[in-house]
Amino acid sequence: MWGTTRERSTRSGCPAAAAAVPALPEELVVWEILIRLPAKTLLRCGAVCRSWRCLTSAADFILAHHERQPSLPLVVFNGQIRVSGNGGGGATLDAFDPHAAPAAAKRRPVLRFNNSGHSREFKVYASCDGLLLFSLMSNRGFYICNPATRQCIALPLNLVGANVVALYRHSSSGEYRVLYRNWIDLYPNVAYYVLTVGSYAEPRCIGLPTAAAPALVKQYIAAGQLFVTERPPVFLHSCLHWIVYSARVNALVVFDTVAESFRCMCPPTAENGLWRHLHELDDTLGMSYIDERKMMVKLWVLQDYEMEVWSLKYKIELPMAELRSIDKNCSFKVSVVLGNGDVLVSCSRLCHLYHCDSMGKLLQKFRWHCVFSRPIGHCFKESLVRHAFFQGQDNYHVVKPIFQWS
């Protein structure tokens, strides 16, 4: 047994010293342990031996690794701003995992900025399959990057000044596409466009493709109201889903990325005056209603997508007395509702974060010395998949923007 383990370790390229203790089966190590590691840790493990490096760089493993990664809320952490206004200690865009242990592992660095002022010039428009679509306010250009593989390209100039609505993966072709409208188009002469990332072709005009939708919803879509960066769409069943934020219309807007047409869906209830957000919950559509005055959260799930049947899954009453005893004279905001009913609450004055479970129990409080935290409404699921469009083409070029890789 021991001799067999030693021989297998030596043949696979692992150091012979590793055979000093009984070894786990390589298949178990790779497909049950390594596959769950964050990308940066996994890349370091690839340096242990040739066998691990080959196995963890295979296409099937990389795809499976992406599927196993958690979808985590993105949070900007700013260093304290000096009273003089000359900047502070820099900023990072992190994927925040409230369930991770130890505490140091809760923040997974995604991007790092030279100073806190640069983070205000950086705006995330979409997060899809480990890719971030963002703009730099200084030049109004758009970029796509993969923080895990440290690749970044500038998108063609067609998008300069555009209202970018979404980045999505086209189901049949596997292409990544950007849905946008030109800000100069005025109602009723409004058109939407589809840009295929990495393609030589010009963006394709799809007009204003609305199926059976009420006139008010058509006006809402034409006015570019889908362009709300802190309320990104949910991609399910090859469709993008948004909430209509209008006092006159109670509906969801759906864009079918295959038929390239808009339609409407009914939300679970007609409760008005509440913050509402869409979520992806284990391949189902979820919607949260947030009453920040009462600090109450209701989380609904769409049980039957075709029949549009919703059910109330969680009703969460947050521990306001306990929160106010910790941070006095502070207003609180429900920043993130997680799939298991857990909630992240931020303090507007001090920018602390609090983690509560689906029963309303305060689990953890997060404070960082001289650091302000701001959830940006997007989630990130890292991926080591390498895309051909990062190699650079005529209308695309590799860039080194104002941020640094973490």
C-alpha positions as a LaTeX table, in Angstrom:
\begin{tabular}{lrrr}
\hline
Residue & $x$ (\AA) & $y$ (\AA) & $z$ (\AA) \\
\hline
Met1 & 0.00 & 0.00 & 0.00 \\
Trp2 & 2.71 & 2.46 & 1.01 \\
Gly3 & 4.96 & 1.39 & $-1.84$ \\
Thr4 & 2.13 & 1.78 & $-4.34$ \\
Thr5 & 1.37 & 5.28 & $-3.08$ \\
Arg6 & 5.01 & 6.29 & $-3.36$ \\
Glu7 & 5.31 & 4.97 & $-6.91$ \\
Arg8 & 2.11 & 6.71 & $-8.02$ \\
Ser9 & 3.25 & 10.02 & $-6.53$ \\
Thr10 & 6.63 & 9.81 & $-8.22$ \\
Arg11 & 5.16 & 8.91 & $-11.63$ \\
Ser12 & 2.65 & 11.77 & $-11.49$ \\
Gly13 & 5.42 & 14.28 & $-10.92$ \\
Cys14 & 4.63 & 15.06 & $-7.28$ \\
Pro15 & 7.59 & 15.26 & $-4.90$ \\
Ala16 & 8.59 & 11.92 & $-3.44$ \\
Ala17 & 8.44 & 13.44 & 0.03 \\
Ala18 & 4.68 & 13.60 & $-0.36$ \\
Ala19 & 4.62 & 9.81 & $-0.06$ \\
Ala20 & 5.74 & 9.98 & 3.56 \\
Val21 & 2.09 & 9.95 & 4.58 \\
Pro22 & $-0.85$ & 8.04 & 3.08 \\
Ala23 & $-2.19$ & 9.92 & 0.05 \\
Leu24 & $-5.80$ & 10.48 & $-0.92$ \\
Pro25 & $-6.81$ & 9.17 & $-4.34$ \\
Glu26 & $-5.87$ & 11.71 & $-6.97$ \\
Glu27 & $-9.40$ & 11.75 & $-8.38$ \\
Leu28 & $-10.78$ & 12.67 & $-4.95$ \\
Val29 & $-8.20$ & 15.42 & $-4.47$ \\
Val30 & $-8.87$ & 16.98 & $-7.87$ \\
Trp31 & $-12.64$ & 16.61 & $-8.21$ \\
Glu32 & $-13.70$ & 17.10 & $-4.59$ \\
Ile33 & $-11.05$ & 19.41 & $-3.10$ \\
Leu34 & $-9.19$ & 21.39 & $-5.75$ \\
Ile35 & $-12.37$ & 22.05 & $-7.71$ \\
Arg36 & $-13.81$ & 24.00 & $-4.77$ \\
Leu37 & $-10.83$ & 26.31 & $-4.27$ \\
Pro38 & $-10.81$ & 29.99 & $-5.28$ \\
Ala39 & $-9.04$ & 30.64 & $-8.58$ \\
Lys40 & $-5.90$ & 32.20 & $-7.10$ \\
Thr41 & $-5.42$ & 29.30 & $-4.67$ \\
Leu42 & $-6.07$ & 26.76 & $-7.42$ \\
Leu43 & $-3.41$ & 28.31 & $-9.66$ \\
Arg44 & $-0.89$ & 28.02 & $-6.83$ \\
Cys45 & $-1.81$ & 24.36 & $-6.36$ \\
Gly46 & $-1.07$ & 23.79 & $-10.04$ \\
Ala47 & 2.58 & 24.45 & $-9.22$ \\
Val48 & 2.74 & 21.47 & $-6.82$ \\
Cys49 & 3.21 & 18.83 & $-9.53$ \\
Arg50 & 2.83 & 18.24 & $-13.25$ \\
Ser51 & $-0.18$ & 15.97 & $-12.74$ \\
Trp52 & $-2.18$ & 18.60 & $-10.85$ \\
Arg53 & $-1.20$ & 21.27 & $-13.35$ \\
Cys54 & $-2.39$ & 19.17 & $-16.29$ \\
Leu55 & $-5.62$ & 18.07 & $-14.64$ \\
Thr56 & $-6.61$ & 21.52 & $-13.35$ \\
Ser57 & $-5.91$ & 23.20 & $-16.70$ \\
Ala58 & $-8.11$ & 20.80 & $-18.69$ \\
Ala59 & $-11.20$ & 22.35 & $-20.27$ \\
Asp60 & $-13.69$ & 20.06 & $-18.49$ \\
Phe61 & $-12.14$ & 20.79 & $-15.10$ \\
Ile62 & $-12.11$ & 24.56 & $-15.68$ \\
Leu63 & $-15.81$ & 24.56 & $-16.59$ \\
Ala64 & $-16.68$ & 22.37 & $-13.60$ \\
His65 & $-14.58$ & 24.62 & $-11.34$ \\
His66 & $-16.57$ & 27.67 & $-12.47$ \\
Glu67 & $-19.86$ & 25.88 & $-11.73$ \\
Arg68 & $-18.69$ & 25.08 & $-8.19$ \\
Gln69 & $-17.72$ & 28.66 & $-7.37$ \\
Pro70 & $-20.16$ & 30.69 & $-5.26$ \\
Ser71 & $-21.91$ & 33.73 & $-6.69$ \\
Leu72 & $-20.83$ & 36.49 & $-4.30$ \\
Pro73 & $-21.94$ & 40.13 & $-3.95$ \\
Leu74 & $-19.42$ & 42.72 & $-5.16$ \\
Val75 & $-18.43$ & 45.37 & $-2.62$ \\
Val76 & $-16.18$ & 48.41 & $-3.04$ \\
Phe77 & $-13.91$ & 49.03 & $-0.04$ \\
Asn78 & $-12.49$ & 52.56 & 0.12 \\
Gly79 & $-9.64$ & 53.72 & 2.31 \\
Gln80 & $-10.53$ & 56.59 & 4.62 \\
Ile81 & $-10.72$ & 59.96 & 2.81 \\
Arg82 & $-8.52$ & 62.64 & 4.35 \\
Val83 & $-10.17$ & 65.83 & 5.59 \\
Ser84 & $-8.17$ & 67.78 & 3.00 \\
Gly85 & $-9.86$ & 65.76 & 0.25 \\
Asn86 & $-6.57$ & 64.67 & $-1.27$ \\
Gly87 & $-7.45$ & 60.99 & $-1.25$ \\
Gly88 & $-6.93$ & 58.10 & 1.10 \\
Gly89 & $-5.51$ & 54.64 & 1.18 \\
Gly90 & $-6.81$ & 53.31 & $-2.13$ \\
Ala91 & $-9.75$ & 51.07 & $-2.91$ \\
Thr92 & $-10.56$ & 47.49 & $-3.86$ \\
Leu93 & $-13.45$ & 45.78 & $-5.56$ \\
Asp94 & $-13.98$ & 42.54 & $-3.64$ \\
Ala95 & $-16.31$ & 39.57 & $-3.87$ \\
Phe96 & $-17.67$ & 39.32 & $-0.34$ \\
Asp97 & $-18.44$ & 35.91 & 1.16 \\
Pro98 & $-20.22$ & 36.30 & 4.54 \\
His99 & $-20.13$ & 32.53 & 5.12 \\
Ala100 & $-16.37$ & 32.10 & 4.67 \\
Ala101 & $-14.02$ & 31.26 & 7.51 \\
Pro102 & $-11.67$ & 32.58 & 8.73 \\
Ala103 & $-12.62$ & 36.25 & 8.63 \\
Ala104 & $-9.73$ & 37.08 & 6.28 \\
Ala105 & $-11.27$ & 34.83 & 3.60 \\
Lys106 & $-14.55$ & 36.74 & 3.50 \\
Arg107 & $-13.10$ & 39.32 & 1.10 \\
Arg108 & $-11.92$ & 37.87 & $-2.22$ \\
Pro109 & $-10.04$ & 40.67 & $-4.02$ \\
Val110 & $-11.17$ & 41.20 & $-7.61$ \\
Leu111 & $-9.63$ & 44.53 & $-8.66$ \\
Arg112 & $-7.43$ & 47.05 & $-6.87$ \\
Phe113 & $-7.22$ & 50.80 & $-7.47$ \\
Asn114 & $-4.29$ & 53.15 & $-6.97$ \\
Asn115 & $-6.39$ & 55.50 & $-4.89$ \\
Ser116 & $-9.98$ & 55.84 & $-3.74$ \\
Gly117 & $-10.71$ & 58.51 & $-6.35$ \\
His118 & $-10.19$ & 56.00 & $-9.17$ \\
Ser119 & $-12.89$ & 53.72 & $-7.78$ \\
Arg120 & $-15.44$ & 56.48 & $-8.37$ \\
Glu121 & $-14.38$ & 56.60 & $-12.04$ \\
Phe122 & $-15.01$ & 52.87 & $-12.39$ \\
Lys123 & $-18.58$ & 51.65 & $-12.94$ \\
Val124 & $-19.66$ & 48.01 & $-13.33$ \\
Tyr125 & $-22.47$ & 47.49 & $-15.83$ \\
Ala126 & $-22.60$ & 43.69 & $-15.92$ \\
Ser127 & $-21.12$ & 40.58 & $-14.33$ \\
Cys128 & $-21.46$ & 37.40 & $-16.37$ \\
Asp129 & $-19.59$ & 34.06 & $-16.16$ \\
Gly130 & $-16.61$ & 35.60 & $-14.40$ \\
Leu131 & $-16.48$ & 38.55 & $-16.83$ \\
Leu132 & $-16.97$ & 42.17 & $-15.79$ \\
Leu133 & $-18.26$ & 44.81 & $-18.21$ \\
Phe134 & $-17.34$ & 48.25 & $-16.95$ \\
Ser135 & $-16.59$ & 51.81 & $-18.01$ \\
Leu136 & $-14.03$ & 54.40 & $-17.04$ \\
Met137 & $-15.63$ & 57.78 & $-16.50$ \\
Ser138 & $-12.44$ & 59.56 & $-17.61$ \\
Asn139 & $-12.71$ & 58.41 & $-21.24$ \\
Arg140 & $-16.31$ & 57.06 & $-21.48$ \\
Gly141 & $-14.97$ & 53.83 & $-22.98$ \\
Phe142 & $-16.19$ & 50.31 & $-22.15$ \\
Tyr143 & $-14.07$ & 47.32 & $-21.20$ \\
Ile144 & $-14.45$ & 43.62 & $-20.46$ \\
Cys145 & $-12.07$ & 41.89 & $-18.09$ \\
Asn146 & $-11.64$ & 38.51 & $-16.42$ \\
Pro147 & $-10.01$ & 39.16 & $-13.04$ \\
Ala148 & $-9.18$ & 35.46 & $-12.52$ \\
Thr149 & $-7.13$ & 35.18 & $-15.73$ \\
Arg150 & $-6.02$ & 38.85 & $-15.63$ \\
Gln151 & $-7.19$ & 39.62 & $-19.15$ \\
Cys152 & $-8.83$ & 42.83 & $-20.31$ \\
Ile153 & $-9.89$ & 44.34 & $-23.65$ \\
Ala154 & $-11.41$ & 47.63 & $-24.73$ \\
Leu155 & $-14.69$ & 47.33 & $-26.62$ \\
Pro156 & $-15.18$ & 49.12 & $-29.97$ \\
Leu157 & $-15.96$ & 52.82 & $-30.05$ \\
Asn158 & $-19.57$ & 52.09 & $-31.05$ \\
Leu159 & $-20.39$ & 51.85 & $-27.35$ \\
Val160 & $-18.96$ & 55.23 & $-26.34$ \\
Gly161 & $-21.80$ & 57.16 & $-24.75$ \\
Ala162 & $-24.23$ & 54.22 & $-25.11$ \\
Asn163 & $-26.72$ & 53.01 & $-22.51$ \\
Val164 & $-25.43$ & 49.50 & $-21.90$ \\
Val165 & $-28.25$ & 47.25 & $-20.72$ \\
Ala166 & $-26.70$ & 43.78 & $-20.33$ \\
Leu167 & $-23.91$ & 41.34 & $-21.12$ \\
Tyr168 & $-25.06$ & 37.77 & $-21.71$ \\
Arg169 & $-23.98$ & 34.46 & $-23.22$ \\
His170 & $-26.01$ & 33.50 & $-26.29$ \\
Ser171 & $-27.23$ & 29.96 & $-25.65$ \\
Ser172 & $-26.89$ & 28.43 & $-29.13$ \\
Ser173 & $-23.73$ & 30.13 & $-30.41$ \\
Gly174 & $-21.86$ & 30.47 & $-27.12$ \\
Glu175 & $-21.07$ & 34.08 & $-28.05$ \\
Tyr176 & $-20.99$ & 36.84 & $-25.47$ \\
Arg177 & $-23.19$ & 39.72 & $-26.51$ \\
Val178 & $-23.80$ & 43.26 & $-25.28$ \\
Leu179 & $-27.33$ & 44.70 & $-25.46$ \\
Tyr180 & $-27.42$ & 48.51 & $-25.60$ \\
Arg181 & $-29.20$ & 51.57 & $-26.96$ \\
Asn182 & $-27.76$ & 54.86 & $-28.20$ \\
Trp183 & $-28.41$ & 57.66 & $-25.75$ \\
Ile184 & $-28.98$ & 60.14 & $-28.59$ \\
Asp185 & $-32.02$ & 58.22 & $-29.90$ \\
Leu186 & $-35.23$ & 59.87 & $-28.74$ \\
Tyr187 & $-38.69$ & 58.34 & $-28.41$ \\
Pro188 & $-40.29$ & 57.10 & $-30.61$ \\
Asn189 & $-37.20$ & 56.72 & $-32.83$ \\
Val190 & $-35.42$ & 54.37 & $-30.44$ \\
Ala191 & $-33.40$ & 51.33 & $-31.44$ \\
Tyr192 & $-31.55$ & 48.66 & $-29.50$ \\
Tyr193 & $-28.33$ & 47.08 & $-30.72$ \\
Val194 & $-26.50$ & 43.82 & $-30.14$ \\
Leu195 & $-22.70$ & 43.76 & $-30.15$ \\
Thr196 & $-20.99$ & 40.36 & $-30.34$ \\
Val197 & $-17.82$ & 40.52 & $-28.26$ \\
Gly198 & $-14.77$ & 39.67 & $-30.35$ \\
Ser199 & $-16.59$ & 39.85 & $-33.69$ \\
Tyr200 & $-15.38$ & 41.87 & $-36.68$ \\
Ala201 & $-19.00$ & 42.63 & $-37.62$ \\
Glu202 & $-20.64$ & 45.94 & $-36.84$ \\
Pro203 & $-23.22$ & 45.95 & $-34.02$ \\
Arg204 & $-26.56$ & 44.64 & $-35.26$ \\
Cys205 & $-29.61$ & 46.90 & $-34.95$ \\
Ile206 & $-32.66$ & 45.02 & $-33.63$ \\
Gly207 & $-34.85$ & 48.12 & $-33.42$ \\
Leu208 & $-37.35$ & 48.20 & $-30.56$ \\
Pro209 & $-38.58$ & 44.59 & $-30.59$ \\
Thr210 & $-41.58$ & 44.50 & $-28.28$ \\
Ala211 & $-44.01$ & 41.59 & $-28.32$ \\
Ala212 & $-47.34$ & 41.79 & $-26.51$ \\
Ala213 & $-46.50$ & 44.55 & $-24.02$ \\
Pro214 & $-48.62$ & 47.44 & $-22.67$ \\
Ala215 & $-47.96$ & 50.87 & $-24.14$ \\
Leu216 & $-46.53$ & 52.15 & $-20.85$ \\
Val217 & $-44.03$ & 49.29 & $-20.76$ \\
Lys218 & $-42.99$ & 50.00 & $-24.35$ \\
Gln219 & $-42.39$ & 53.64 & $-23.41$ \\
Tyr220 & $-40.41$ & 52.49 & $-20.37$ \\
Ile221 & $-38.17$ & 50.28 & $-22.54$ \\
Ala222 & $-37.81$ & 52.95 & $-25.22$ \\
Ala223 & $-36.81$ & 55.54 & $-22.63$ \\
Gly224 & $-33.86$ & 53.38 & $-21.62$ \\
Gln225 & $-35.11$ & 52.74 & $-18.10$ \\
Leu226 & $-33.59$ & 49.26 & $-18.19$ \\
Phe227 & $-30.26$ & 51.06 & $-17.87$ \\
Val228 & $-29.96$ & 50.98 & $-14.06$ \\
Thr229 & $-26.50$ & 49.83 & $-13.06$ \\
Glu230 & $-27.25$ & 48.83 & $-9.47$ \\
Arg231 & $-30.24$ & 46.68 & $-10.44$ \\
Pro232 & $-28.80$ & 44.26 & $-12.99$ \\
Pro233 & $-31.05$ & 41.83 & $-14.86$ \\
Val234 & $-31.30$ & 38.14 & $-13.98$ \\
Phe235 & $-30.44$ & 35.72 & $-16.80$ \\
Leu236 & $-32.54$ & 32.51 & $-16.80$ \\
His237 & $-34.04$ & 30.32 & $-19.53$ \\
Ser238 & $-32.11$ & 32.30 & $-22.19$ \\
Cys239 & $-33.95$ & 35.44 & $-21.08$ \\
Leu240 & $-32.99$ & 38.64 & $-19.26$ \\
His241 & $-35.40$ & 39.83 & $-16.55$ \\
Trp242 & $-35.85$ & 43.31 & $-15.08$ \\
Ile243 & $-38.29$ & 44.97 & $-12.68$ \\
Val244 & $-40.28$ & 47.90 & $-14.04$ \\
Tyr245 & $-39.59$ & 50.69 & $-11.55$ \\
Ser246 & $-42.68$ & 52.78 & $-12.22$ \\
Ala247 & $-45.60$ & 53.78 & $-10.02$ \\
Arg248 & $-47.94$ & 53.33 & $-13.01$ \\
Val249 & $-46.85$ & 49.82 & $-14.06$ \\
Asn250 & $-46.50$ & 46.66 & $-11.97$ \\
Ala251 & $-44.65$ & 44.24 & $-14.22$ \\
Leu252 & $-41.39$ & 42.53 & $-15.08$ \\
Val253 & $-39.73$ & 43.10 & $-18.43$ \\
Val254 & $-38.27$ & 40.04 & $-20.17$ \\
Phe255 & $-35.89$ & 40.09 & $-23.14$ \\
Asp256 & $-35.72$ & 36.77 & $-25.00$ \\
Thr257 & $-32.11$ & 36.61 & $-26.21$ \\
Val258 & $-32.99$ & 33.97 & $-28.84$ \\
Ala259 & $-36.06$ & 35.63 & $-30.39$ \\
Glu260 & $-34.61$ & 39.09 & $-29.53$ \\
Ser261 & $-37.94$ & 40.46 & $-28.38$ \\
Phe262 & $-39.32$ & 42.02 & $-25.19$ \\
Arg263 & $-42.35$ & 40.79 & $-23.30$ \\
Cys264 & $-43.90$ & 41.18 & $-19.82$ \\
Met265 & $-44.33$ & 38.94 & $-16.79$ \\
Cys266 & $-46.43$ & 39.40 & $-13.67$ \\
Pro267 & $-44.63$ & 39.96 & $-10.34$ \\
Pro268 & $-45.76$ & 38.03 & $-7.24$ \\
Thr269 & $-47.71$ & 40.89 & $-5.60$ \\
Ala270 & $-48.76$ & 44.46 & $-6.23$ \\
Glu271 & $-47.11$ & 45.92 & $-3.12$ \\
Asn272 & $-46.04$ & 49.48 & $-3.89$ \\
Gly273 & $-43.68$ & 51.84 & $-2.11$ \\
Leu274 & $-41.15$ & 49.09 & $-1.36$ \\
Trp275 & $-37.67$ & 48.44 & $-2.69$ \\
Arg276 & $-37.73$ & 45.47 & $-5.04$ \\
His277 & $-34.89$ & 43.38 & $-6.40$ \\
Leu278 & $-34.62$ & 40.31 & $-8.63$ \\
His279 & $-32.41$ & 37.34 & $-7.77$ \\
Glu280 & $-31.28$ & 34.04 & $-9.26$ \\
Leu281 & $-31.96$ & 31.33 & $-6.68$ \\
Asp282 & $-30.79$ & 27.84 & $-7.67$ \\
Asp283 & $-31.92$ & 28.23 & $-11.31$ \\
Thr284 & $-35.20$ & 29.87 & $-10.33$ \\
Leu285 & $-36.25$ & 33.51 & $-10.38$ \\
Gly286 & $-36.57$ & 35.21 & $-7.00$ \\
Met287 & $-37.89$ & 38.62 & $-6.05$ \\
Ser288 & $-37.46$ & 40.46 & $-2.77$ \\
Tyr289 & $-39.70$ & 43.19 & $-1.38$ \\
Ile290 & $-37.89$ & 45.37 & 1.14 \\
Asp291 & $-39.67$ & 47.65 & 3.59 \\
Glu292 & $-36.77$ & 49.66 & 5.02 \\
Arg293 & $-39.06$ & 51.60 & 7.36 \\
Lys294 & $-40.13$ & 48.41 & 9.13 \\
Met295 & $-36.89$ & 46.56 & 8.16 \\
Met296 & $-38.93$ & 43.69 & 6.75 \\
Val297 & $-37.90$ & 41.53 & 3.78 \\
Lys298 & $-40.18$ & 39.20 & 1.83 \\
Leu299 & $-38.52$ & 36.84 & $-0.63$ \\
Trp300 & $-40.66$ & 35.22 & $-3.32$ \\
Val301 & $-39.66$ & 32.48 & $-5.77$ \\
Leu302 & $-41.15$ & 31.65 & $-9.17$ \\
Gln303 & $-42.18$ & 28.03 & $-8.76$ \\
Asp304 & $-43.64$ & 27.61 & $-12.26$ \\
Tyr305 & $-41.92$ & 29.76 & $-14.89$ \\
Glu306 & $-44.36$ & 29.03 & $-17.72$ \\
Met307 & $-47.52$ & 29.58 & $-15.64$ \\
Glu308 & $-45.92$ & 32.43 & $-13.64$ \\
Val309 & $-46.79$ & 30.94 & $-10.25$ \\
Trp310 & $-44.97$ & 32.57 & $-7.31$ \\
Ser311 & $-44.67$ & 31.43 & $-3.70$ \\
Leu312 & $-43.50$ & 33.27 & $-0.58$ \\
Lys313 & $-40.34$ & 31.53 & 0.66 \\
Tyr314 & $-39.05$ & 33.84 & 3.42 \\
Lys315 & $-40.47$ & 36.63 & 5.54 \\
Ile316 & $-37.55$ & 38.16 & 7.40 \\
Glu317 & $-37.95$ & 40.65 & 10.24 \\
Leu318 & $-34.56$ & 42.22 & 10.87 \\
Pro319 & $-33.29$ & 42.87 & 14.46 \\
Met320 & $-33.53$ & 46.66 & 14.44 \\
Ala321 & $-33.23$ & 47.10 & 18.20 \\
Glu322 & $-29.97$ & 45.15 & 18.22 \\
Leu323 & $-28.59$ & 47.02 & 15.19 \\
Arg324 & $-29.43$ & 50.41 & 16.66 \\
Ser325 & $-27.77$ & 49.44 & 19.94 \\
Ile326 & $-24.56$ & 48.89 & 17.97 \\
Asp327 & $-24.73$ & 51.87 & 15.61 \\
Lys328 & $-26.72$ & 54.71 & 17.16 \\
Asn329 & $-28.09$ & 57.58 & 15.04 \\
Cys330 & $-27.54$ & 55.60 & 11.86 \\
Ser331 & $-29.95$ & 54.66 & 9.08 \\
Phe332 & $-29.80$ & 51.13 & 7.73 \\
Lys333 & $-30.20$ & 49.76 & 4.22 \\
Val334 & $-30.79$ & 46.20 & 3.05 \\
Ser335 & $-27.94$ & 45.93 & 0.54 \\
Val336 & $-28.04$ & 42.27 & $-0.49$ \\
Val337 & $-30.52$ & 39.40 & $-0.19$ \\
Leu338 & $-28.78$ & 36.05 & $-0.61$ \\
Gly339 & $-30.28$ & 32.89 & $-2.06$ \\
Asn340 & $-30.68$ & 31.12 & 1.27 \\
Gly341 & $-32.64$ & 34.01 & 2.73 \\
Asp342 & $-29.66$ & 35.60 & 4.45 \\
Val343 & $-29.43$ & 39.40 & 4.30 \\
Leu344 & $-26.57$ & 41.92 & 4.28 \\
Val345 & $-27.47$ & 45.21 & 5.96 \\
Ser346 & $-25.28$ & 48.30 & 5.58 \\
Cys347 & $-25.06$ & 51.31 & 7.88 \\
Ser348 & $-25.29$ & 54.51 & 5.82 \\
Arg349 & $-23.22$ & 56.65 & 8.17 \\
Leu350 & $-20.37$ & 54.30 & 9.02 \\
Cys351 & $-20.68$ & 51.86 & 6.11 \\
His352 & $-20.52$ & 48.80 & 8.35 \\
Leu353 & $-22.01$ & 45.51 & 7.13 \\
Tyr354 & $-24.23$ & 43.17 & 9.13 \\
His355 & $-25.10$ & 39.58 & 8.24 \\
Cys356 & $-28.54$ & 38.32 & 9.32 \\
Asp357 & $-30.08$ & 34.92 & 8.62 \\
Ser358 & $-33.53$ & 34.11 & 7.23 \\
Met359 & $-34.96$ & 34.12 & 10.76 \\
Gly360 & $-33.80$ & 37.70 & 11.35 \\
Lys361 & $-30.98$ & 36.72 & 13.70 \\
Leu362 & $-27.82$ & 38.82 & 13.61 \\
Leu363 & $-25.00$ & 36.40 & 12.78 \\
Gln364 & $-22.00$ & 38.66 & 12.24 \\
Lys365 & $-20.99$ & 42.30 & 12.08 \\
Phe366 & $-18.17$ & 43.46 & 9.83 \\
Arg367 & $-16.03$ & 46.50 & 10.51 \\
Trp368 & $-12.72$ & 47.47 & 8.95 \\
His369 & $-10.48$ & 50.14 & 10.43 \\
Cys370 & $-10.60$ & 53.37 & 8.38 \\
Val371 & $-12.34$ & 51.56 & 5.51 \\
Phe372 & $-15.78$ & 52.26 & 4.04 \\
Ser373 & $-17.76$ & 49.48 & 2.34 \\
Arg374 & $-20.32$ & 49.91 & $-0.46$ \\
Pro375 & $-22.17$ & 46.98 & $-2.10$ \\
Ile376 & $-22.69$ & 47.80 & $-5.80$ \\
Gly377 & $-25.63$ & 45.47 & $-6.55$ \\
His378 & $-23.78$ & 42.98 & $-8.78$ \\
Cys379 & $-22.60$ & 39.45 & $-7.99$ \\
Phe380 & $-19.43$ & 37.77 & $-9.22$ \\
Lys381 & $-18.68$ & 34.10 & $-9.91$ \\
Glu382 & $-15.05$ & 33.71 & $-10.92$ \\
Ser383 & $-13.94$ & 31.65 & $-13.89$ \\
Leu384 & $-10.59$ & 30.49 & $-15.29$ \\
Val385 & $-12.05$ & 29.95 & $-18.78$ \\
Arg386 & $-9.88$ & 31.69 & $-21.38$ \\
His387 & $-11.78$ & 33.38 & $-24.20$ \\
Ala388 & $-10.37$ & 33.93 & $-27.67$ \\
Phe389 & $-11.60$ & 37.53 & $-27.80$ \\
Phe390 & $-8.99$ & 38.53 & $-25.20$ \\
Gln391 & $-6.22$ & 37.93 & $-27.76$ \\
Gly392 & $-6.97$ & 41.26 & $-29.46$ \\
Gln393 & $-8.33$ & 41.97 & $-32.94$ \\
Asp394 & $-8.77$ & 44.93 & $-35.29$ \\
Asn395 & $-11.43$ & 46.73 & $-33.25$ \\
Tyr396 & $-10.35$ & 45.28 & $-29.90$ \\
His397 & $-7.10$ & 45.89 & $-28.11$ \\
Val398 & $-5.59$ & 44.63 & $-24.90$ \\
Val399 & $-5.46$ & 47.38 & $-22.31$ \\
Lys400 & $-3.97$ & 48.12 & $-18.94$ \\
Pro401 & $-6.58$ & 50.35 & $-17.32$ \\
Ile402 & $-6.34$ & 52.42 & $-14.14$ \\
Phe403 & $-6.89$ & 49.43 & $-11.84$ \\
Gln404 & $-4.43$ & 46.74 & $-10.77$ \\
Trp405 & $-5.00$ & 43.02 & $-10.58$ \\
Ser406 & $-5.50$ & 41.83 & $-7.01$ \\
\hline
\end{tabular}
